[in-house]
Amino acid sequence: MTGYGVELADGIAQATERLDALRPRLVVTDAAIAADPAAGPFFERARACGADACMTLLSGFDRVPQILALGAVTNLLVHAMPVLAEELTVTAHKLMRGDLFGADKYLLWGTQLHETTLVRSTQRTGVVAKLEAELKSRGQSARVAQMVRLVADELISNAVHNAPVDADGTHPRKDLPRDADLALDGRHAVRVRWGCDARYVAVEVGDAFGSLDRDTALGALARQHARDAGAGAGLGLAMAYRSCDHLVFNLAPGRRTEVIALVDVRYPPTEQPPASSYNVFVEKTQ
Amino acid sequence: MTHGRLTITPSSGQLALSGSIDESSELDKLLARAQNGALVLDLAGVTFINSLGVRDWIRMLAAATQRGITVELVRVSEPIIHQLNMIIATRARTHSFFAPYACDRCGREDSMLIDADAHGAQLAQLVPPGMTCPECGTAMVFNDFPERYFSFLAPQDL
């Protein structure tokens, strides 16, 4: 499907042998590797052999700290197993080509993406209400439209208030009242795109600061059990995650952040898996 | 009366809320409308709540506890039920709520009102009450996972 060869290895020892022989461009492991003391050296060797990215598949969330501690892992793909083939394919393409950004990668070819750029923070409520209305007018259920509205609202709110960072590394808009009317000029502009290909509604929200780091994004993942989260920072991302089927963070540190949420519109709620997928991609620095 | 994008309408000892609960809702001000130590909120018209609204909601519940006011919910809309299920701290005594049902015969999907007091024992067993399709009169099926949708009713969490 991807045009690349795929080799399977059963265990770290076998995988290590194949590293030298095959010199793979992409290494994919499952979460069980985190518990193996040989995991760190394996990842180091994989990178030394020229593997561009090491993607780890997680079936749960409890091993995220262990995976991160390995250091060499640059991308995480989290899903209640089995991972959807389409998700794995898109992810492999993104990593192999080094082209991470764009919701269009998750939609069928030719799907139209509607685009809005917010230039005032007060546009948020109107933009998300219009998005909900548009989806309903195109035949999506109230449930889907409401979920998409919530996700878009939270992602835009994060891009407006949490993303801006100054030279000192402080976030000057983080504690400003969320209903304040702020100009979103220059780097502050927030771009929203959305589209639907009859499989997914995709919402993409991007900012030009690139201040969201992987650990913060994964912190939201760790708090995906928002039932216990209370009302602290990160609640918005946790709620967004719980309201969609697939949340993707594309991070280019210091340059750009893009968050994509996918809501599966193919199935009724009773036929959908209860857990959502969650990916974090960090653009390689040369 | 409006608080931001939320409209508040007093009605026979209750406050009917409609619209969006968000950063502009000032929910704590509703506590001044409590009667006999209770604030009864009709949430049928609430179509949206975001994380800022959730924070405001939790603050309102905490302030109510401090002031000895009981917050009770009736006709809770589906978007609010999703938050009650997701975040334990948002929960309050719920007398009735809307839930998704679908009709396999005519395809109608609807949000149906469930009386939580009358069906308490059944709901505790995660059995959705029966509903009849308003369109064709056929028995409807519950259109979500009961263990997920009814989790806000779990007694240990209240």
Chai-1 contact restraints between the chains, C-beta under 6 A:
chainA,res_idxA,chainB,res_idxB,connection_type,confidence,min_distance_angstrom,max_distance_angstrom,comment,restraint_id
A,Q146,B,P79,contact,1.0,0.0,6.0,A-B,restraint_1
A,D153,B,N50,contact,1.0,0.0,6.0,A-B,restraint_2
A,E154,B,S51,contact,1.0,0.0,6.0,A-B,restraint_3
A,R178,B,E23,contact,1.0,0.0,6.0,A-B,restraint_4
A,R178,B,L52,contact,1.0,0.0,6.0,A-B,restraint_5
A,D179,B,E23,contact,1.0,0.0,6.0,A-B,restraint_6
A,D179,B,S24,contact,1.0,0.0,6.0,A-B,restraint_7
A,A226,B,M86,contact,1.0,0.0,6.0,A-B,restraint_8
A,A226,B,I87,contact,1.0,0.0,6.0,A-B,restraint_9
A,R227,B,M86,contact,1.0,0.0,6.0,A-B,restraint_10
A,R227,B,I87,contact,1.0,0.0,6.0,A-B,restraint_11
A,R227,B,I88,contact,1.0,0.0,6.0,A-B,restraint_12
A,G230,B,A89,contact,1.0,0.0,6.0,A-B,restraint_13
A,A231,B,R55,contact,1.0,0.0,6.0,A-B,restraint_14
A,A231,B,I58,contact,1.0,0.0,6.0,A-B,restraint_15
A,L235,B,S51,contact,1.0,0.0,6.0,A-B,restraint_16
A,G236,B,S51,contact,1.0,0.0,6.0,A-B,restraint_17
A,M239,B,S51,contact,1.0,0.0,6.0,A-B,restraint_18
A,R242,B,M86,contact,1.0,0.0,6.0,A-B,restraint_19
A,P269,B,D144,contact,1.0,0.0,6.0,A-B,restraint_20
